Structures are given as structure tokens and as C-alpha cells.
Amino acid sequence: MNASGTDLLLWVAFPYVCLAVFAVGHVWRYRQDQFGWTSRTSQLLEHRWLRWGSPLFHLGAFMVIAGHVVGLAVPASWTEAAGIGEHAYHTVAVWAGSVAGVAMVTGLGMLCARRLLTRRIRLGTDRSDKVLFPLLSATVLLGFLATVAHNVFGGGYDYRQTVSVWFRGLFTLQPQPEAISGAPLLFQLHALSACLLFAAWPFTRLVHVWSAPIGYLVRPYLVYRRRSSTPVPVSGEAHRLPSRRAV
């Protein structure tokens, strides 16, 4: 089936432009703004919401990313060759994805509410955060709604036969826009918002993902000594101390 001009624009040109911005933007950011390559933590301003929201969001994000890697990058024929049937894969993917989605949505909601309701944090929100948080929220919510609507309460939708084929085709330089053009609207919107998120990635706090503190695993131990309560006399001062007189 021949793809229309709109399909070529949405599912070929647009993703490649976003991937190019993602790659070139990271090089530019690293060369021009190394001191800004940080998560810009606001823990000192508020920590009660952060204590719960951040672990929930990051744990859910790691699970969601792992699920996307398997679901999008690994063909169905590979999992079947490994002895994982379609029914077993679908069941695990739906329930594990739902748990991860709930954790990620809950954590992200707490982080967004914290930023909106805490005045000091709200005043410290820069322009990149004002773009990142709505875009990240839209991407997460669209993916969560697509899973719930079609695979939890709906009749089920096998995105590995459509969305995954389109995704892998982008990286093998054999794009197949017709594979995703017939997918449900929520999956299409999720894919488009994800492309926008990748384009915005280099210019936001998300760059801290590539700066995981791996060096801490092999760094030598640091030994901290408690300061003595009584000062130790400096060498050469002991003979100047007053001596006791015999009576």
C-alpha cells in the first residue's frame, strides 16, 4: 500500500527531523553548556513530596523504558523463538506495563503538583521546564491511556505488528509509514509526542540521564574523622606551657 503525503510527513520526515535534533542538540549542549548539564535538583526547597514522587516516577520510568525496548525493538518472532508465546507475552506486558504506568503517572503527578504548589520551586522553574513537564506529561498519559483503553478494558491491540514495525524501520532506513498509519489514534498521538520529547531532550534537564554516577561504584572509600574536642598542642608549644611550682 502506497503511503500518502501526510503519512510520509508525519511518520518519516518528522521522526527523522526529531532524531537529528536529538543527536546534534546533545553535541551542542555538551560543548556549550557543560555547567548546565544537570538535573537542577530542588531538594533543598522541598523534600516531602520529592521523597515519594521521585522514586515512583523513576522506578516506573525504568520499567516503562524496558517494556518499550522489548516491545518495539524486539520482533515477535524472536520472543516466540525464545519460547514466549503471544498470549504469555501479552499478559505480562499488559499487567507489568499497567503497574509501571500507574507508578510513573503517580510519581510524575506528585512532581508536577509539587512544582506548581510550592512557590519557591515555581519561581525557579525556567523556560525549558515549562516545555518539558507538559510534553513529558502528555507523552506518559497518552501511552498509559492507550494501554488501558485498548489492552486492559478493550479487546486488545497488538502494536508489535504495526507500531513496532514502523519504529524498527526508522533505524534500518527502511521506514514503513503505512504500518502505523492504521494504528489507533492514541498510539499515533503517543508516538508523535514521543518524537517531540526526543527533539526537546537535549535542551532540558533530561540530559542528566546520560550522566549516571558510574564512577561511584569503583571510587576508593573516603574516611571521615571526627574533630577532636580538645585541641592538640602544636609542636614546639609544649615547652612554653607554664609549669607547676613546688610548694
C-alpha positions as protocol buffer text, in pm:
chain_id: "A"
residue {
  index: 1
  type: MET
  ca { x: 0 y: 0 z: 0 }
}
residue {
  index: 2
  type: ASN
  ca { x: 139 y: 339 z: -103 }
}
residue {
  index: 3
  type: ALA
  ca { x: 170 y: 597 z: 173 }
}
residue {
  index: 4
  type: SER
  ca { x: 6 y: 936 z: 133 }
}
residue {
  index: 5
  type: GLY
  ca { x: 192 y: 1265 z: 155 }
}
residue {
  index: 6
  type: THR
  ca { x: 56 y: 1322 z: 506 }
}
residue {
  index: 7
  type: ASP
  ca { x: 179 y: 980 z: 620 }
}
residue {
  index: 8
  type: LEU
  ca { x: 525 y: 1049 z: 477 }
}
residue {
  index: 9
  type: LEU
  ca { x: 536 y: 1383 z: 657 }
}
residue {
  index: 10
  type: LEU
  ca { x: 414 y: 1250 z: 994 }
}
residue {
  index: 11
  type: TRP
  ca { x: 582 y: 911 z: 1006 }
}
residue {
  index: 12
  type: VAL
  ca { x: 902 y: 960 z: 803 }
}
residue {
  index: 13
  type: ALA
  ca { x: 1011 y: 1324 z: 777 }
}
residue {
  index: 14
  type: PHE
  ca { x: 901 y: 1434 z: 1124 }
}
residue {
  index: 15
  type: PRO
  ca { x: 1066 y: 1144 z: 1315 }
}
residue {
  index: 16
  type: TYR
  ca { x: 1393 y: 1184 z: 1127 }
}
residue {
  index: 17
  type: VAL
  ca { x: 1400 y: 1560 z: 1197 }
}
residue {
  index: 18
  type: CYS
  ca { x: 1340 y: 1490 z: 1567 }
}
residue {
  index: 19
  type: LEU
  ca { x: 1616 y: 1227 z: 1575 }
}
residue {
  index: 20
  type: ALA
  ca { x: 1856 y: 1468 z: 1402 }
}
residue {
  index: 21
  type: VAL
  ca { x: 1778 y: 1742 z: 1657 }
}
residue {
  index: 22
  type: PHE
  ca { x: 1823 y: 1485 z: 1935 }
}
residue {
  index: 23
  type: ALA
  ca { x: 2173 y: 1389 z: 1813 }
}
residue {
  index: 24
  type: VAL
  ca { x: 2302 y: 1733 z: 1711 }
}
residue {
  index: 25
  type: GLY
  ca { x: 2142 y: 1901 z: 2013 }
}
residue {
  index: 26
  type: HIS
  ca { x: 2330 y: 1678 z: 2257 }
}
residue {
  index: 27
  type: VAL
  ca { x: 2663 y: 1763 z: 2091 }
}
residue {
  index: 28
  type: TRP
  ca { x: 2582 y: 2135 z: 2102 }
}
residue {
  index: 29
  type: ARG
  ca { x: 2464 y: 2120 z: 2465 }
}
residue {
  index: 30
  type: TYR
  ca { x: 2776 y: 1936 z: 2579 }
}
residue {
  index: 31
  type: ARG
  ca { x: 3008 y: 2182 z: 2404 }
}
residue {
  index: 32
  type: GLN
  ca { x: 2823 y: 2498 z: 2502 }
}
residue {
  index: 33
  type: ASP
  ca { x: 2664 y: 2428 z: 2840 }
}
residue {
  index: 34
  type: GLN
  ca { x: 2854 y: 2167 z: 3038 }
}
residue {
  index: 35
  type: PHE
  ca { x: 2789 y: 2352 z: 3364 }
}
residue {
  index: 36
  type: GLY
  ca { x: 2416 y: 2332 z: 3294 }
}
residue {
  index: 37
  type: TRP
  ca { x: 2432 y: 1956 z: 3230 }
}
residue {
  index: 38
  type: THR
  ca { x: 2247 y: 1872 z: 3549 }
}
residue {
  index: 39
  type: SER
  ca { x: 1909 y: 1773 z: 3687 }
}
residue {
  index: 40
  type: ARG
  ca { x: 1889 y: 2105 z: 3874 }
}
residue {
  index: 41
  type: THR
  ca { x: 1757 y: 1940 z: 4187 }
}
residue {
  index: 42
  type: SER
  ca { x: 1530 y: 2139 z: 4417 }
}
residue {
  index: 43
  type: GLN
  ca { x: 1556 y: 1905 z: 4714 }
}
residue {
  index: 44
  type: LEU
  ca { x: 1666 y: 2183 z: 4946 }
}
residue {
  index: 45
  type: LEU
  ca { x: 1347 y: 2378 z: 4872 }
}
residue {
  index: 46
  type: GLU
  ca { x: 1104 y: 2092 z: 4940 }
}
residue {
  index: 47
  type: HIS
  ca { x: 1160 y: 1726 z: 5014 }
}
residue {
  index: 48
  type: ARG
  ca { x: 835 y: 1572 z: 5142 }
}
residue {
  index: 49
  type: TRP
  ca { x: 669 y: 1537 z: 4802 }
}
residue {
  index: 50
  type: LEU
  ca { x: 1003 y: 1471 z: 4635 }
}
residue {
  index: 51
  type: ARG
  ca { x: 1076 y: 1180 z: 4871 }
}
residue {
  index: 52
  type: TRP
  ca { x: 781 y: 985 z: 4730 }
}
residue {
  index: 53
  type: GLY
  ca { x: 730 y: 1134 z: 4386 }
}
residue {
  index: 54
  type: SER
  ca { x: 1085 y: 1096 z: 4256 }
}
residue {
  index: 55
  type: PRO
  ca { x: 1130 y: 722 z: 4338 }
}
residue {
  index: 56
  type: LEU
  ca { x: 784 y: 638 z: 4200 }
}
residue {
  index: 57
  type: PHE
  ca { x: 848 y: 828 z: 3878 }
}
residue {
  index: 58
  type: HIS
  ca { x: 1199 y: 693 z: 3819 }
}
residue {
  index: 59
  type: LEU
  ca { x: 1110 y: 333 z: 3904 }
}
residue {
  index: 60
  type: GLY
  ca { x: 806 y: 348 z: 3677 }
}
residue {
  index: 61
  type: ALA
  ca { x: 1014 y: 513 z: 3403 }
}
residue {
  index: 62
  type: PHE
  ca { x: 1279 y: 239 z: 3414 }
}
residue {
  index: 63
  type: MET
  ca { x: 1010 y: -29 z: 3386 }
}
residue {
  index: 64
  type: VAL
  ca { x: 834 y: 155 z: 3103 }
}
residue {
  index: 65
  type: ILE
  ca { x: 1158 y: 204 z: 2910 }
}
residue {
  index: 66
  type: ALA
  ca { x: 1245 y: -165 z: 2949 }
}
residue {
  index: 67
  type: GLY
  ca { x: 899 y: -258 z: 2823 }
}
residue {
  index: 68
  type: HIS
  ca { x: 933 y: -26 z: 2524 }
}
residue {
  index: 69
  type: VAL
  ca { x: 1273 y: -171 z: 2434 }
}
residue {
  index: 70
  type: VAL
  ca { x: 1132 y: -524 z: 2432 }
}
residue {
  index: 71
  type: GLY
  ca { x: 804 y: -430 z: 2268 }
}
residue {
  index: 72
  type: LEU
  ca { x: 940 y: -200 z: 1997 }
}
residue {
  index: 73
  type: ALA
  ca { x: 1291 y: -322 z: 1924 }
}
residue {
  index: 74
  type: VAL
  ca { x: 1246 y: -699 z: 1960 }
}
residue {
  index: 75
  type: PRO
  ca { x: 1040 y: -866 z: 1682 }
}
residue {
  index: 76
  type: ALA
  ca { x: 761 y: -1100 z: 1784 }
}
residue {
  index: 77
  type: SER
  ca { x: 938 y: -1386 z: 1604 }
}
residue {
  index: 78
  type: TRP
  ca { x: 1233 y: -1354 z: 1844 }
}
residue {
  index: 79
  type: THR
  ca { x: 1023 y: -1385 z: 2159 }
}
residue {
  index: 80
  type: GLU
  ca { x: 836 y: -1679 z: 2008 }
}
residue {
  index: 81
  type: ALA
  ca { x: 1168 y: -1846 z: 1924 }
}
residue {
  index: 82
  type: ALA
  ca { x: 1266 y: -1799 z: 2290 }
}
residue {
  index: 83
  type: GLY
  ca { x: 958 y: -1995 z: 2394 }
}
residue {
  index: 84
  type: ILE
  ca { x: 742 y: -1697 z: 2491 }
}
residue {
  index: 85
  type: GLY
  ca { x: 405 y: -1729 z: 2326 }
}
residue {
  index: 86
  type: GLU
  ca { x: 193 y: -1435 z: 2217 }
}
residue {
  index: 87
  type: HIS
  ca { x: -63 y: -1488 z: 2493 }
}
residue {
  index: 88
  type: ALA
  ca { x: 203 y: -1505 z: 2766 }
}
residue {
  index: 89
  type: TYR
  ca { x: 383 y: -1200 z: 2628 }
}
residue {
  index: 90
  type: HIS
  ca { x: 59 y: -1003 z: 2601 }
}
residue {
  index: 91
  type: THR
  ca { x: -49 y: -1090 z: 2955 }
}
residue {
  index: 92
  type: VAL
  ca { x: 286 y: -996 z: 3112 }
}
residue {
  index: 93
  type: ALA
  ca { x: 319 y: -681 z: 2900 }
}
residue {
  index: 94
  type: VAL
  ca { x: -29 y: -555 z: 2988 }
}
residue {
  index: 95
  type: TRP
  ca { x: -12 y: -609 z: 3363 }
}
residue {
  index: 96
  type: ALA
  ca { x: 354 y: -514 z: 3410 }
}
residue {
  index: 97
  type: GLY
  ca { x: 300 y: -212 z: 3187 }
}
residue {
  index: 98
  type: SER
  ca { x: -8 y: -112 z: 3386 }
}
residue {
  index: 99
  type: VAL
  ca { x: 180 y: -129 z: 3717 }
}
residue {
  index: 100
  type: ALA
  ca { x: 471 y: 66 z: 3571 }
}
residue {
  index: 101
  type: GLY
  ca { x: 233 y: 319 z: 3418 }
}
residue {
  index: 102
  type: VAL
  ca { x: 48 y: 376 z: 3745 }
}
residue {
  index: 103
  type: ALA
  ca { x: 378 y: 428 z: 3931 }
}
residue {
  index: 104
  type: MET
  ca { x: 510 y: 664 z: 3665 }
}
residue {
  index: 105
  type: VAL
  ca { x: 188 y: 866 z: 3635 }
}
residue {
  index: 106
  type: THR
  ca { x: 153 y: 892 z: 4014 }
}
residue {
  index: 107
  type: GLY
  ca { x: 515 y: 999 z: 4061 }
}
residue {
  index: 108
  type: LEU
  ca { x: 500 y: 1248 z: 3776 }
}
residue {
  index: 109
  type: GLY
  ca { x: 174 y: 1390 z: 3910 }
}
residue {
  index: 110
  type: MET
  ca { x: 333 y: 1444 z: 4251 }
}
residue {
  index: 111
  type: LEU
  ca { x: 637 y: 1613 z: 4097 }
}
residue {
  index: 112
  type: CYS
  ca { x: 421 y: 1842 z: 3882 }
}
residue {
  index: 113
  type: ALA
  ca { x: 193 y: 1929 z: 4175 }
}
residue {
  index: 114
  type: ARG
  ca { x: 498 y: 1998 z: 4390 }
}
residue {
  index: 115
  type: ARG
  ca { x: 634 y: 2237 z: 4128 }
}
residue {
  index: 116
  type: LEU
  ca { x: 302 y: 2416 z: 4089 }
}
residue {
  index: 117
  type: LEU
  ca { x: 203 y: 2439 z: 4456 }
}
residue {
  index: 118
  type: THR
  ca { x: 540 y: 2522 z: 4612 }
}
residue {
  index: 119
  type: ARG
  ca { x: 604 y: 2889 z: 4546 }
}
residue {
  index: 120
  type: ARG
  ca { x: 983 y: 2877 z: 4576 }
}
residue {
  index: 121
  type: ILE
  ca { x: 1005 y: 2592 z: 4326 }
}
residue {
  index: 122
  type: ARG
  ca { x: 752 y: 2752 z: 4093 }
}
residue {
  index: 123
  type: LEU
  ca { x: 954 y: 3074 z: 4083 }
}
residue {
  index: 124
  type: GLY
  ca { x: 1267 y: 2872 z: 3998 }
}
residue {
  index: 125
  type: THR
  ca { x: 1104 y: 2700 z: 3700 }
}
residue {
  index: 126
  type: ASP
  ca { x: 1280 y: 2810 z: 3380 }
}
residue {
  index: 127
  type: ARG
  ca { x: 1155 y: 2807 z: 3022 }
}
residue {
  index: 128
  type: SER
  ca { x: 1288 y: 2461 z: 2943 }
}
residue {
  index: 129
  type: ASP
  ca { x: 1095 y: 2316 z: 3237 }
}
residue {
  index: 130
  type: LYS
  ca { x: 777 y: 2487 z: 3117 }
}
residue {
  index: 131
  type: VAL
  ca { x: 818 y: 2298 z: 2791 }
}
residue {
  index: 132
  type: LEU
  ca { x: 943 y: 1971 z: 2937 }
}
residue {
  index: 133
  type: PHE
  ca { x: 684 y: 1900 z: 3205 }
}
residue {
  index: 134
  type: PRO
  ca { x: 372 y: 1943 z: 2984 }
}
residue {
  index: 135
  type: LEU
  ca { x: 535 y: 1747 z: 2700 }
}
residue {
  index: 136
  type: LEU
  ca { x: 654 y: 1468 z: 2928 }
}
residue {
  index: 137
  type: SER
  ca { x: 313 y: 1454 z: 3097 }
}
residue {
  index: 138
  type: ALA
  ca { x: 134 y: 1433 z: 2761 }
}
residue {
  index: 139
  type: THR
  ca { x: 362 y: 1153 z: 2640 }
}
residue {
  index: 140
  type: VAL
  ca { x: 323 y: 950 z: 2958 }
}
residue {
  index: 141
  type: LEU
  ca { x: -54 y: 997 z: 2981 }
}
residue {
  index: 142
  type: LEU
  ca { x: -113 y: 912 z: 2614 }
}
residue {
  index: 143
  type: GLY
  ca { x: 86 y: 590 z: 2645 }
}
residue {
  index: 144
  type: PHE
  ca { x: -94 y: 498 z: 2966 }
}
residue {
  index: 145
  type: LEU
  ca { x: -436 y: 572 z: 2819 }
}
residue {
  index: 146
  type: ALA
  ca { x: -357 y: 374 z: 2504 }
}
residue {
  index: 147
  type: THR
  ca { x: -266 y: 70 z: 2713 }
}
residue {
  index: 148
  type: VAL
  ca { x: -569 y: 98 z: 2941 }
}
residue {
  index: 149
  type: ALA
  ca { x: -821 y: 175 z: 2666 }
}
residue {
  index: 150
  type: HIS
  ca { x: -715 y: -95 z: 2421 }
}
residue {
  index: 151
  type: ASN
  ca { x: -542 y: -369 z: 2621 }
}
residue {
  index: 152
  type: VAL
  ca { x: -697 y: -354 z: 2969 }
}
residue {
  index: 153
  type: PHE
  ca { x: -1062 y: -265 z: 2907 }
}
residue {
  index: 154
  type: GLY
  ca { x: -1065 y: -303 z: 2530 }
}
residue {
  index: 155
  type: GLY
  ca { x: -1046 y: -605 z: 2305 }
}
residue {
  index: 156
  type: GLY
  ca { x: -666 y: -591 z: 2281 }
}
residue {
  index: 157
  type: TYR
  ca { x: -437 y: -439 z: 2020 }
}
residue {
  index: 158
  type: ASP
  ca { x: -111 y: -597 z: 1900 }
}
residue {
  index: 159
  type: TYR
  ca { x: 110 y: -293 z: 1844 }
}
residue {
  index: 160
  type: ARG
  ca { x: 406 y: -517 z: 1763 }
}
residue {
  index: 161
  type: GLN
  ca { x: 254 y: -579 z: 1420 }
}
residue {
  index: 162
  type: THR
  ca { x: 217 y: -210 z: 1341 }
}
residue {
  index: 163
  type: VAL
  ca { x: 390 y: 48 z: 1563 }
}
residue {
  index: 164
  type: SER
  ca { x: 694 y: -171 z: 1625 }
}
residue {
  index: 165
  type: VAL
  ca { x: 739 y: -238 z: 1252 }
}
residue {
  index: 166
  type: TRP
  ca { x: 736 y: 136 z: 1184 }
}
residue {
  index: 167
  type: PHE
  ca { x: 977 y: 206 z: 1472 }
}
residue {
  index: 168
  type: ARG
  ca { x: 1237 y: -51 z: 1364 }
}
residue {
  index: 169
  type: GLY
  ca { x: 1210 y: 65 z: 1005 }
}
residue {
  index: 170
  type: LEU
  ca { x: 1326 y: 413 z: 1101 }
}
residue {
  index: 171
  type: PHE
  ca { x: 1658 y: 277 z: 1231 }
}
residue {
  index: 172
  type: THR
  ca { x: 1713 y: 33 z: 945 }
}
residue {
  index: 173
  type: LEU
  ca { x: 1650 y: 321 z: 699 }
}
residue {
  index: 174
  type: GLN
  ca { x: 1350 y: 134 z: 561 }
}
residue {
  index: 175
  type: PRO
  ca { x: 1061 y: 336 z: 703 }
}
residue {
  index: 176
  type: GLN
  ca { x: 715 y: 188 z: 668 }
}
residue {
  index: 177
  type: PRO
  ca { x: 468 y: 468 z: 741 }
}
residue {
  index: 178
  type: GLU
  ca { x: 177 y: 251 z: 632 }
}
residue {
  index: 179
  type: ALA
  ca { x: 246 y: 25 z: 932 }
}
residue {
  index: 180
  type: ILE
  ca { x: 147 y: 292 z: 1184 }
}
residue {
  index: 181
  type: SER
  ca { x: -97 y: 498 z: 978 }
}
residue {
  index: 182
  type: GLY
  ca { x: -372 y: 248 z: 1059 }
}
residue {
  index: 183
  type: ALA
  ca { x: -295 y: 224 z: 1432 }
}
residue {
  index: 184
  type: PRO
  ca { x: -546 y: 360 z: 1688 }
}
residue {
  index: 185
  type: LEU
  ca { x: -534 y: 735 z: 1743 }
}
residue {
  index: 186
  type: LEU
  ca { x: -398 y: 713 z: 2099 }
}
residue {
  index: 187
  type: PHE
  ca { x: -98 y: 510 z: 1980 }
}
residue {
  index: 188
  type: GLN
  ca { x: -34 y: 759 z: 1699 }
}
residue {
  index: 189
  type: LEU
  ca { x: -53 y: 1058 z: 1934 }
}
residue {
  index: 190
  type: HIS
  ca { x: 177 y: 879 z: 2180 }
}
residue {
  index: 191
  type: ALA
  ca { x: 433 y: 820 z: 1904 }
}
residue {
  index: 192
  type: LEU
  ca { x: 420 y: 1182 z: 1784 }
}
residue {
  index: 193
  type: SER
  ca { x: 454 y: 1324 z: 2136 }
}
residue {
  index: 194
  type: ALA
  ca { x: 747 y: 1088 z: 2198 }
}
residue {
  index: 195
  type: CYS
  ca { x: 918 y: 1224 z: 1886 }
}
residue {
  index: 196
  type: LEU
  ca { x: 871 y: 1578 z: 2016 }
}
residue {
  index: 197
  type: LEU
  ca { x: 1008 y: 1473 z: 2354 }
}
residue {
  index: 198
  type: PHE
  ca { x: 1323 y: 1336 z: 2191 }
}
residue {
  index: 199
  type: ALA
  ca { x: 1367 y: 1662 z: 1999 }
}
residue {
  index: 200
  type: ALA
  ca { x: 1335 y: 1866 z: 2320 }
}
residue {
  index: 201
  type: TRP
  ca { x: 1555 y: 1626 z: 2523 }
}
residue {
  index: 202
  type: PRO
  ca { x: 1898 y: 1790 z: 2467 }
}
residue {
  index: 203
  type: PHE
  ca { x: 1772 y: 2131 z: 2578 }
}
residue {
  index: 204
  type: THR
  ca { x: 1616 y: 2024 z: 2907 }
}
residue {
  index: 205
  type: ARG
  ca { x: 1717 y: 1866 z: 3237 }
}
residue {
  index: 206
  type: LEU
  ca { x: 1668 y: 1521 z: 3079 }
}
residue {
  index: 207
  type: VAL
  ca { x: 2035 y: 1528 z: 2971 }
}
residue {
  index: 208
  type: HIS
  ca { x: 2126 y: 1419 z: 3325 }
}
residue {
  index: 209
  type: VAL
  ca { x: 2016 y: 1068 z: 3220 }
}
residue {
  index: 210
  type: TRP
  ca { x: 2349 y: 1030 z: 3039 }
}
residue {
  index: 211
  type: SER
  ca { x: 2547 y: 1131 z: 3347 }
}
residue {
  index: 212
  type: ALA
  ca { x: 2479 y: 836 z: 3574 }
}
residue {
  index: 213
  type: PRO
  ca { x: 2741 y: 832 z: 3854 }
}
residue {
  index: 214
  type: ILE
  ca { x: 2900 y: 502 z: 3747 }
}
residue {
  index: 215
  type: GLY
  ca { x: 3235 y: 614 z: 3890 }
}
residue {
  index: 216
  type: TYR
  ca { x: 3097 y: 593 z: 4241 }
}
residue {
  index: 217
  type: LEU
  ca { x: 3090 y: 215 z: 4212 }
}
residue {
  index: 218
  type: VAL
  ca { x: 3470 y: 192 z: 4183 }
}
residue {
  index: 219
  type: ARG
  ca { x: 3588 y: 501 z: 4371 }
}
residue {
  index: 220
  type: PRO
  ca { x: 3801 y: 443 z: 4685 }
}
residue {
  index: 221
  type: TYR
  ca { x: 3647 y: 477 z: 5026 }
}
residue {
  index: 222
  type: LEU
  ca { x: 3652 y: 814 z: 5196 }
}
residue {
  index: 223
  type: VAL
  ca { x: 3736 y: 809 z: 5565 }
}
residue {
  index: 224
  type: TYR
  ca { x: 3595 y: 1092 z: 5772 }
}
residue {
  index: 225
  type: ARG
  ca { x: 3742 y: 1159 z: 6116 }
}
residue {
  index: 226
  type: ARG
  ca { x: 3560 y: 1340 z: 6389 }
}
residue {
  index: 227
  type: ARG
  ca { x: 3728 y: 1657 z: 6503 }
}
residue {
  index: 228
  type: SER
  ca { x: 3885 y: 1619 z: 6849 }
}
residue {
  index: 229
  type: SER
  ca { x: 3712 y: 1806 z: 7130 }
}
residue {
  index: 230
  type: THR
  ca { x: 4042 y: 1911 z: 7290 }
}
residue {
  index: 231
  type: PRO
  ca { x: 4294 y: 2086 z: 7067 }
}
residue {
  index: 232
  type: VAL
  ca { x: 4623 y: 1908 z: 7019 }
}
residue {
  index: 233
  type: PRO
  ca { x: 4917 y: 2137 z: 7106 }
}
residue {
  index: 234
  type: VAL
  ca { x: 5127 y: 2234 z: 6811 }
}
residue {
  index: 235
  type: SER
  ca { x: 5482 y: 2105 z: 6806 }
}
residue {
  index: 236
  type: GLY
  ca { x: 5713 y: 2345 z: 6987 }
}
residue {
  index: 237
  type: GLU
  ca { x: 5446 y: 2485 z: 7215 }
}
residue {
  index: 238
  type: ALA
  ca { x: 5464 y: 2219 z: 7484 }
}
residue {
  index: 239
  type: HIS
  ca { x: 5780 y: 2364 z: 7641 }
}
residue {
  index: 240
  type: ARG
  ca { x: 5613 y: 2706 z: 7661 }
}
residue {
  index: 241
  type: LEU
  ca { x: 5327 y: 2580 z: 7876 }
}
residue {
  index: 242
  type: PRO
  ca { x: 5351 y: 2711 z: 8237 }
}
residue {
  index: 243
  type: SER
  ca { x: 5493 y: 2456 z: 8478 }
}
residue {
  index: 244
  type: ARG
  ca { x: 5365 y: 2395 z: 8827 }
}
residue {
  index: 245
  type: ARG
  ca { x: 5572 y: 2536 z: 9115 }
}
residue {
  index: 246
  type: ALA
  ca { x: 5658 y: 2318 z: 9407 }
}
residue {
  index: 247
  type: VAL
  ca { x: 5522 y: 2440 z: 9739 }
}
